[in-house]
Amino acid sequence: MRKDIHPEYREVVFQDASADFAFLTRSCIHSKETIKWEDGNEYPLVKIEISSKSHPYYTGQQKVADTGGRVDRFKRRYQR
């Protein structure tokens, strides 16, 4: 393998501001902001718009569209 072509992975905090949720993981993303984590260390901070705490699928607030009823109404209306 060629040397010095792979990005350097480091600990990064991703924060979902809409759900007041943050998690620490490894990533190669760059950020100018930092945050002090629960362990007392300072890590780069990446703000995200949606996470498992705010996504409707994971929170159980997902709405299922009634596509079968819509198709039937369309067929009845334009069947003439």
Buried (B, 14 or more C-beta within 10 A) or exposed (E): EEEEEEEEEEEBBBBBEEBEBBEBEEBEEEBEEEBEBEEEEEBBBBEBEEBEBBEEEEEEEEEEEEEEEEEEEEEEEEEE
